[in-house]
Amino acid sequence: MPDTSNGSTSTKTMGVLTVGGLVAVTAYTAALGSNGWLWFGWVVLGLITLAMVATRSA
């Protein structure tokens, strides 16, 4: 089993969730119309992911 003590796996997982969330929110918007709370949630998720990437690199 690979060493995940540096948080690399969790950062990759957050990246996948962020991209998946973007796809889901975009599909929802295309099918049913825009929902500000969904976009707000996606932005928050993206910022958390960016923070994880930044702290991993430091």
All heavy atoms as a GROMACS GRO file, in nm:
protein
  413
    1MET      N    1   0.085  -0.118   0.000
    1MET     CA    2   0.000   0.000   0.000
    1MET      C    3   0.089   0.124   0.000
    1MET      O    4   0.183   0.132   0.078
    1MET     CB    5  -0.090  -0.004   0.123
    1MET     CG    6  -0.186   0.111   0.131
    1MET     SD    7  -0.318   0.074   0.246
    1MET     CE    8  -0.451   0.056   0.133
    2PRO      N    9   0.058   0.222  -0.086
    2PRO     CA   10   0.142   0.342  -0.093
    2PRO      C   11   0.128   0.429   0.031
    2PRO      O   12   0.025   0.429   0.098
    2PRO     CB   13   0.091   0.415  -0.218
    2PRO     CG   14  -0.045   0.362  -0.242
    2PRO     CD   15  -0.047   0.224  -0.185
    3ASP      N   16   0.234   0.502   0.058
    3ASP     CA   17   0.234   0.594   0.172
    3ASP      C   18   0.150   0.717   0.137
    3ASP      O   19   0.180   0.788   0.043
    3ASP     CB   20   0.377   0.635   0.205
    3ASP     CG   21   0.383   0.731   0.323
    3ASP    OD1   22   0.288   0.731   0.403
    3ASP    OD2   23   0.483   0.803   0.334
    4THR      N   24   0.044   0.739   0.212
    4THR     CA   25  -0.046   0.853   0.185
    4THR      C   26  -0.034   0.958   0.296
    4THR      O   27  -0.125   1.038   0.313
    4THR     CB   28  -0.191   0.806   0.172
    4THR    OG1   29  -0.228   0.740   0.294
    4THR    CG2   30  -0.209   0.713   0.054
    5SER      N   31   0.076   0.957   0.370
    5SER     CA   32   0.090   1.050   0.482
    5SER      C   33   0.099   1.195   0.437
    5SER      O   34   0.073   1.286   0.514
    5SER     CB   35   0.212   1.013   0.566
    5SER     OG   36   0.328   1.020   0.486
    6ASN      N   37   0.137   1.221   0.310
    6ASN     CA   38   0.147   1.359   0.264
    6ASN      C   39   0.015   1.417   0.216
    6ASN      O   40   0.009   1.531   0.174
    6ASN     CB   41   0.253   1.371   0.153
    6ASN     CG   42   0.214   1.295   0.028
    6ASN    OD1   43   0.111   1.227   0.025
    6ASN    ND2   44   0.296   1.304  -0.074
    7GLY      N   45  -0.091   1.340   0.217
    7GLY     CA   46  -0.221   1.390   0.177
    7GLY      C   47  -0.245   1.388   0.028
    7GLY      O   48  -0.342   1.443  -0.021
    8SER      N   49  -0.157   1.326  -0.048
    8SER     CA   50  -0.169   1.326  -0.193
    8SER      C   51  -0.299   1.260  -0.240
    8SER      O   52  -0.366   1.312  -0.328
    8SER     CB   53  -0.048   1.254  -0.255
    8SER     OG   54  -0.061   1.246  -0.394
    9THR      N   55  -0.334   1.148  -0.179
    9THR     CA   56  -0.455   1.078  -0.219
    9THR      C   57  -0.580   1.160  -0.189
    9THR      O   58  -0.670   1.169  -0.271
    9THR     CB   59  -0.463   0.942  -0.148
    9THR    OG1   60  -0.345   0.868  -0.180
    9THR    CG2   61  -0.584   0.864  -0.194
   10SER      N   62  -0.583   1.223  -0.073
   10SER     CA   63  -0.701   1.303  -0.038
   10SER      C   64  -0.713   1.425  -0.128
   10SER      O   65  -0.824   1.466  -0.165
   10SER     CB   66  -0.697   1.345   0.109
   10SER     OG   67  -0.585   1.425   0.135
   11THR      N   68  -0.599   1.482  -0.169
   11THR     CA   69  -0.602   1.597  -0.259
   11THR      C   70  -0.653   1.556  -0.396
   11THR      O   71  -0.734   1.626  -0.457
   11THR     CB   72  -0.462   1.660  -0.270
   11THR    OG1   73  -0.418   1.696  -0.140
   11THR    CG2   74  -0.464   1.783  -0.358
   12LYS      N   75  -0.609   1.442  -0.445
   12LYS     CA   76  -0.657   1.392  -0.574
   12LYS      C   77  -0.807   1.361  -0.566
   12LYS      O   78  -0.880   1.390  -0.660
   12LYS     CB   79  -0.579   1.268  -0.615
   12LYS     CG   80  -0.438   1.298  -0.657
   12LYS     CD   81  -0.364   1.171  -0.694
   12LYS     CE   82  -0.219   1.202  -0.726
   12LYS     NZ   83  -0.141   1.081  -0.752
   13THR      N   84  -0.850   1.305  -0.455
   13THR     CA   85  -0.992   1.275  -0.437
   13THR      C   86  -1.075   1.403  -0.438
   13THR      O   87  -1.180   1.409  -0.502
   13THR     CB   88  -1.014   1.199  -0.305
   13THR    OG1   89  -0.937   1.080  -0.307
   13THR    CG2   90  -1.161   1.165  -0.285
   14MET      N   91  -1.026   1.507  -0.370
   14MET     CA   92  -1.098   1.635  -0.371
   14MET      C   93  -1.102   1.694  -0.511
   14MET      O   94  -1.203   1.752  -0.551
   14MET     CB   95  -1.030   1.734  -0.275
   14MET     CG   96  -1.063   1.709  -0.130
   14MET     SD   97  -1.236   1.732  -0.091
   14MET     CE   98  -1.252   1.907  -0.111
   15GLY      N   99  -0.994   1.678  -0.586
   15GLY     CA  100  -0.993   1.727  -0.725
   15GLY      C  101  -1.096   1.656  -0.809
   15GLY      O  102  -1.168   1.720  -0.888
   16VAL      N  103  -1.106   1.526  -0.793
   16VAL     CA  104  -1.205   1.448  -0.868
   16VAL      C  105  -1.346   1.490  -0.828
   16VAL      O  106  -1.435   1.506  -0.913
   16VAL     CB  107  -1.183   1.297  -0.847
   16VAL    CG1  108  -1.299   1.215  -0.901
   16VAL    CG2  109  -1.053   1.254  -0.913
   17LEU      N  110  -1.369   1.508  -0.699
   17LEU     CA  111  -1.501   1.552  -0.653
   17LEU      C  112  -1.536   1.691  -0.704
   17LEU      O  113  -1.651   1.718  -0.739
   17LEU     CB  114  -1.506   1.550  -0.499
   17LEU     CG  115  -1.513   1.414  -0.434
   17LEU    CD1  116  -1.501   1.427  -0.283
   17LEU    CD2  117  -1.642   1.342  -0.471
   18THR      N  118  -1.437   1.779  -0.710
   18THR     CA  119  -1.460   1.914  -0.759
   18THR      C  120  -1.498   1.913  -0.907
   18THR      O  121  -1.595   1.979  -0.948
   18THR     CB  122  -1.336   2.002  -0.736
   18THR    OG1  123  -1.307   2.004  -0.596
   18THR    CG2  124  -1.358   2.144  -0.784
   19VAL      N  125  -1.424   1.836  -0.986
   19VAL     CA  126  -1.456   1.827  -1.129
   19VAL      C  127  -1.591   1.758  -1.148
   19VAL      O  128  -1.673   1.803  -1.229
   19VAL     CB  129  -1.344   1.753  -1.206
   19VAL    CG1  130  -1.385   1.724  -1.348
   19VAL    CG2  131  -1.216   1.834  -1.203
   20GLY      N  132  -1.616   1.652  -1.074
   20GLY     CA  133  -1.746   1.586  -1.081
   20GLY      C  134  -1.860   1.677  -1.040
   20GLY      O  135  -1.968   1.676  -1.100
   21GLY      N  136  -1.836   1.759  -0.938
   21GLY     CA  137  -1.937   1.856  -0.895
   21GLY      C  138  -1.965   1.959  -1.002
   21GLY      O  139  -2.080   1.998  -1.024
   22LEU      N  140  -1.860   2.003  -1.071
   22LEU     CA  141  -1.879   2.099  -1.179
   22LEU      C  142  -1.964   2.039  -1.291
   22LEU      O  143  -2.056   2.103  -1.342
   22LEU     CB  144  -1.744   2.144  -1.235
   22LEU     CG  145  -1.750   2.237  -1.357
   22LEU    CD1  146  -1.823   2.366  -1.321
   22LEU    CD2  147  -1.611   2.266  -1.408
   23VAL      N  148  -1.937   1.914  -1.325
   23VAL     CA  149  -2.016   1.846  -1.428
   23VAL      C  150  -2.161   1.834  -1.384
   23VAL      O  151  -2.254   1.862  -1.461
   23VAL     CB  152  -1.956   1.708  -1.460
   23VAL    CG1  153  -2.048   1.626  -1.549
   23VAL    CG2  154  -1.818   1.724  -1.525
   24ALA      N  155  -2.183   1.796  -1.259
   24ALA     CA  156  -2.319   1.779  -1.208
   24ALA      C  157  -2.394   1.911  -1.204
   24ALA      O  158  -2.512   1.919  -1.246
   24ALA     CB  159  -2.315   1.717  -1.068
   25VAL      N  160  -2.330   2.017  -1.155
   25VAL     CA  161  -2.396   2.147  -1.146
   25VAL      C  162  -2.425   2.202  -1.286
   25VAL      O  163  -2.533   2.258  -1.311
   25VAL     CB  164  -2.312   2.246  -1.064
   25VAL    CG1  165  -2.366   2.387  -1.072
   25VAL    CG2  166  -2.306   2.201  -0.919
   26THR      N  167  -2.332   2.183  -1.379
   26THR     CA  168  -2.355   2.228  -1.516
   26THR      C  169  -2.470   2.152  -1.581
   26THR      O  170  -2.555   2.212  -1.647
   26THR     CB  171  -2.226   2.210  -1.599
   26THR    OG1  172  -2.121   2.284  -1.536
   26THR    CG2  173  -2.244   2.261  -1.741
   27ALA      N  174  -2.475   2.021  -1.559
   27ALA     CA  175  -2.586   1.941  -1.614
   27ALA      C  176  -2.719   1.983  -1.554
   27ALA      O  177  -2.820   1.995  -1.624
   27ALA     CB  178  -2.560   1.793  -1.588
   28TYR      N  179  -2.721   2.008  -1.424
   28TYR     CA  180  -2.843   2.054  -1.358
   28TYR      C  181  -2.888   2.187  -1.415
   28TYR      O  182  -3.007   2.207  -1.443
   28TYR     CB  183  -2.818   2.067  -1.207
   28TYR     CG  184  -2.940   2.111  -1.129
   28TYR    CD1  185  -3.026   2.017  -1.074
   28TYR    CD2  186  -2.970   2.246  -1.112
   28TYR    CE1  187  -3.138   2.056  -1.003
   28TYR    CE2  188  -3.082   2.287  -1.041
   28TYR     CZ  189  -3.166   2.192  -0.987
   28TYR     OH  190  -3.277   2.231  -0.918
   29THR      N  191  -2.792   2.278  -1.434
   29THR     CA  192  -2.824   2.410  -1.488
   29THR      C  193  -2.878   2.398  -1.629
   29THR      O  194  -2.976   2.465  -1.665
   29THR     CB  195  -2.699   2.500  -1.485
   29THR    OG1  196  -2.659   2.516  -1.348
   29THR    CG2  197  -2.727   2.636  -1.545
   30ALA      N  198  -2.819   2.313  -1.711
   30ALA     CA  199  -2.865   2.296  -1.848
   30ALA      C  200  -3.004   2.234  -1.853
   30ALA      O  201  -3.086   2.270  -1.937
   30ALA     CB  202  -2.766   2.209  -1.925
   31ALA      N  203  -3.033   2.141  -1.761
   31ALA     CA  204  -3.160   2.070  -1.765
   31ALA      C  205  -3.273   2.146  -1.696
   31ALA      O  206  -3.385   2.151  -1.746
   31ALA     CB  207  -3.145   1.933  -1.700
   32LEU      N  208  -3.244   2.206  -1.582
   32LEU     CA  209  -3.351   2.263  -1.500
   32LEU      C  210  -3.339   2.412  -1.472
   32LEU      O  211  -3.427   2.470  -1.409
   32LEU     CB  212  -3.358   2.188  -1.366
   32LEU     CG  213  -3.381   2.037  -1.376
   32LEU    CD1  214  -3.370   1.975  -1.238
   32LEU    CD2  215  -3.517   2.008  -1.436
   33GLY      N  216  -3.231   2.472  -1.514
   33GLY     CA  217  -3.211   2.614  -1.488
   33GLY      C  218  -3.112   2.637  -1.376
   33GLY      O  219  -3.082   2.547  -1.298
   34SER      N  220  -3.064   2.758  -1.369
   34SER     CA  221  -2.960   2.791  -1.273
   34SER      C  222  -3.011   2.789  -1.130
   34SER      O  223  -3.124   2.826  -1.102
   34SER     CB  224  -2.903   2.928  -1.306
   34SER     OG  225  -2.797   2.959  -1.221
   35ASN      N  226  -2.923   2.745  -1.040
   35ASN     CA  227  -2.952   2.747  -0.898
   35ASN      C  228  -2.828   2.807  -0.830
   35ASN      O  229  -2.722   2.745  -0.827
   35ASN     CB  230  -2.980   2.607  -0.846
   35ASN     CG  231  -3.017   2.605  -0.700
   35ASN    OD1  232  -2.973   2.689  -0.622
   35ASN    ND2  233  -3.099   2.509  -0.661
   36GLY      N  234  -2.843   2.926  -0.776
   36GLY     CA  235  -2.730   2.996  -0.716
   36GLY      C  236  -2.664   2.921  -0.602
   36GLY      O  237  -2.542   2.927  -0.586
   37TRP      N  238  -2.742   2.848  -0.523
   37TRP     CA  239  -2.684   2.775  -0.411
   37TRP      C  240  -2.594   2.662  -0.459
   37TRP      O  241  -2.492   2.633  -0.396
   37TRP     CB  242  -2.793   2.720  -0.320
   37TRP     CG  243  -2.852   2.827  -0.233
   37TRP    CD1  244  -2.977   2.881  -0.243
   37TRP    CD2  245  -2.787   2.896  -0.126
   37TRP    NE1  246  -2.992   2.978  -0.147
   37TRP    CE2  247  -2.878   2.989  -0.074
   37TRP    CE3  248  -2.660   2.887  -0.068
   37TRP    CZ2  249  -2.846   3.073   0.032
   37TRP    CZ3  250  -2.629   2.971   0.037
   37TRP    CH2  251  -2.721   3.062   0.087
   38LEU      N  252  -2.631   2.597  -0.569
   38LEU     CA  253  -2.545   2.491  -0.623
   38LEU      C  254  -2.413   2.549  -0.670
   38LEU      O  255  -2.306   2.491  -0.644
   38LEU     CB  256  -2.614   2.419  -0.738
   38LEU     CG  257  -2.728   2.326  -0.701
   38LEU    CD1  258  -2.789   2.266  -0.828
   38LEU    CD2  259  -2.680   2.217  -0.609
   39TRP      N  260  -2.418   2.662  -0.739
   39TRP     CA  261  -2.294   2.725  -0.785
   39TRP      C  262  -2.211   2.774  -0.667
   39TRP      O  263  -2.088   2.762  -0.667
   39TRP     CB  264  -2.324   2.838  -0.883
   39TRP     CG  265  -2.363   2.782  -1.017
   39TRP    CD1  266  -2.488   2.780  -1.071
   39TRP    CD2  267  -2.277   2.719  -1.113
   39TRP    NE1  268  -2.484   2.718  -1.194
   39TRP    CE2  269  -2.356   2.681  -1.223
   39TRP    CE3  270  -2.141   2.692  -1.116
   39TRP    CZ2  271  -2.303   2.616  -1.333
   39TRP    CZ3  272  -2.087   2.626  -1.226
   39TRP    CH2  273  -2.168   2.590  -1.333
   40PHE      N  274  -2.277   2.830  -0.566
   40PHE     CA  275  -2.205   2.873  -0.447
   40PHE      C  276  -2.135   2.754  -0.380
   40PHE      O  277  -2.018   2.763  -0.342
   40PHE     CB  278  -2.303   2.939  -0.348
   40PHE     CG  279  -2.240   2.975  -0.217
   40PHE    CD1  280  -2.157   3.086  -0.207
   40PHE    CD2  281  -2.263   2.899  -0.104
   40PHE    CE1  282  -2.099   3.120  -0.086
   40PHE    CE2  283  -2.204   2.932   0.017
   40PHE     CZ  284  -2.122   3.043   0.026
   41GLY      N  285  -2.205   2.643  -0.368
   41GLY     CA  286  -2.145   2.523  -0.309
   41GLY      C  287  -2.027   2.473  -0.389
   41GLY      O  288  -1.925   2.432  -0.332
   42TRP      N  289  -2.039   2.480  -0.522
   42TRP     CA  290  -1.927   2.436  -0.605
   42TRP      C  291  -1.807   2.528  -0.589
   42TRP      O  292  -1.693   2.481  -0.583
   42TRP     CB  293  -1.968   2.427  -0.753
   42TRP     CG  294  -1.854   2.376  -0.835
   42TRP    CD1  295  -1.818   2.247  -0.851
   42TRP    CD2  296  -1.759   2.455  -0.906
   42TRP    NE1  297  -1.705   2.241  -0.928
   42TRP    CE2  298  -1.667   2.366  -0.963
   42TRP    CE3  299  -1.743   2.591  -0.927
   42TRP    CZ2  300  -1.561   2.411  -1.041
   42TRP    CZ3  301  -1.636   2.635  -1.003
   42TRP    CH2  302  -1.547   2.545  -1.060
   43VAL      N  303  -1.830   2.657  -0.580
   43VAL     CA  304  -1.719   2.752  -0.560
   43VAL      C  305  -1.650   2.725  -0.427
   43VAL      O  306  -1.527   2.723  -0.419
   43VAL     CB  307  -1.770   2.898  -0.569
   43VAL    CG1  308  -1.664   2.996  -0.520
   43VAL    CG2  309  -1.810   2.931  -0.711
   44VAL      N  310  -1.727   2.701  -0.322
   44VAL     CA  311  -1.668   2.669  -0.192
   44VAL      C  312  -1.586   2.541  -0.200
   44VAL      O  313  -1.474   2.534  -0.149
   44VAL     CB  314  -1.778   2.658  -0.084
   44VAL    CG1  315  -1.724   2.602   0.047
   44VAL    CG2  316  -1.843   2.794  -0.061
   45LEU      N  317  -1.639   2.439  -0.266
   45LEU     CA  318  -1.566   2.313  -0.284
   45LEU      C  319  -1.436   2.337  -0.361
   45LEU      O  320  -1.331   2.284  -0.326
   45LEU     CB  321  -1.653   2.212  -0.357
   45LEU     CG  322  -1.593   2.074  -0.383
   45LEU    CD1  323  -1.560   2.004  -0.251
   45LEU    CD2  324  -1.689   1.990  -0.465
   46GLY      N  325  -1.442   2.419  -0.465
   46GLY     CA  326  -1.323   2.452  -0.542
   46GLY      C  327  -1.219   2.524  -0.459
   46GLY      O  328  -1.099   2.496  -0.469
   47LEU      N  329  -1.264   2.618  -0.375
   47LEU     CA  330  -1.169   2.691  -0.290
   47LEU      C  331  -1.104   2.599  -0.187
   47LEU      O  332  -0.985   2.611  -0.158
   47LEU     CB  333  -1.241   2.807  -0.220
   47LEU     CG  334  -1.283   2.922  -0.311
   47LEU    CD1  335  -1.367   3.023  -0.233
   47LEU    CD2  336  -1.162   2.988  -0.374
   48ILE      N  337  -1.180   2.506  -0.133
   48ILE     CA  338  -1.123   2.410  -0.039
   48ILE      C  339  -1.020   2.323  -0.109
   48ILE      O  340  -0.912   2.296  -0.055
   48ILE     CB  341  -1.234   2.324   0.025
   48ILE    CG1  342  -1.322   2.410   0.116
   48ILE    CG2  343  -1.176   2.207   0.103
   48ILE    CD1  344  -1.448   2.341   0.164
   49THR      N  345  -1.051   2.281  -0.231
   49THR     CA  346  -0.957   2.200  -0.308
   49THR      C  347  -0.829   2.278  -0.336
   49THR      O  348  -0.718   2.225  -0.320
   49THR     CB  349  -1.021   2.153  -0.440
   49THR    OG1  350  -1.140   2.079  -0.410
   49THR    CG2  351  -0.926   2.065  -0.519
   50LEU      N  352  -0.843   2.403  -0.376
   50LEU     CA  353  -0.724   2.487  -0.401
   50LEU      C  354  -0.642   2.504  -0.274
   50LEU      O  355  -0.518   2.502  -0.278
   50LEU     CB  356  -0.766   2.623  -0.455
   50LEU     CG  357  -0.811   2.625  -0.601
   50LEU    CD1  358  -0.860   2.765  -0.636
   50LEU    CD2  359  -0.699   2.584  -0.692
   51ALA      N  360  -0.707   2.520  -0.161
   51ALA     CA  361  -0.636   2.533  -0.035
   51ALA      C  362  -0.560   2.405  -0.002
   51ALA      O  363  -0.445   2.410   0.045
   51ALA     CB  364  -0.733   2.567   0.079
   52MET      N  365  -0.620   2.291  -0.029
   52MET     CA  366  -0.552   2.164  -0.005
   52MET      C  367  -0.429   2.149  -0.096
   52MET      O  368  -0.323   2.104  -0.052
   52MET     CB  369  -0.648   2.046  -0.027
   52MET     CG  370  -0.752   2.033   0.079
   52MET     SD  371  -0.865   1.897   0.049
   52MET     CE  372  -0.758   1.756   0.076
   53VAL      N  373  -0.442   2.190  -0.222
   53VAL     CA  374  -0.329   2.184  -0.314
   53VAL      C  375  -0.218   2.277  -0.267
   53VAL      O  376  -0.101   2.242  -0.270
   53VAL     CB  377  -0.375   2.218  -0.458
   53VAL    CG1  378  -0.257   2.238  -0.550
   53VAL    CG2  379  -0.467   2.109  -0.511
   54ALA      N  380  -0.255   2.396  -0.224
   54ALA     CA  381  -0.156   2.494  -0.179
   54ALA      C  382  -0.082   2.446  -0.055
   54ALA      O  383   0.040   2.464  -0.044
   54ALA     CB  384  -0.224   2.628  -0.153
   55THR      N  385  -0.153   2.388   0.039
   55THR     CA  386  -0.087   2.341   0.162
   55THR      C  387  -0.003   2.218   0.136
   55THR      O  388   0.097   2.196   0.204
   55THR     CB  389  -0.189   2.313   0.273
   55THR    OG1  390  -0.284   2.218   0.227
   55THR    CG2  391  -0.259   2.440   0.315
   56ARG      N  392  -0.042   2.136   0.040
   56ARG     CA  393   0.038   2.019   0.006
   56ARG      C  394   0.169   2.059  -0.058
   56ARG      O  395   0.272   2.000  -0.035
   56ARG     CB  396  -0.039   1.927  -0.089
   56ARG     CG  397   0.033   1.798  -0.121
   56ARG     CD  398  -0.046   1.717  -0.218
   56ARG     NE  399  -0.048   1.787  -0.347
   56ARG     CZ  400  -0.028   1.728  -0.462
   56ARG    NH1  401  -0.008   1.600  -0.468
   56ARG    NH2  402  -0.032   1.797  -0.574
   57SER      N  403   0.166   2.164  -0.140
   57SER     CA  404   0.285   2.209  -0.211
   57SER      C  405   0.383   2.281  -0.118
   57SER      O  406   0.502   2.286  -0.145
   57SER     CB  407   0.246   2.303  -0.326
   57SER     OG  408   0.162   2.236  -0.417
   58ALA      N  409   0.331   2.340  -0.014
   58ALA     CA  410   0.416   2.420   0.076
   58ALA      C  411   0.504   2.332   0.163
   58ALA      O  412   0.488   2.220   0.182
   58ALA     CB  413   0.330   2.508   0.164
   0.00000   0.00000   0.00000
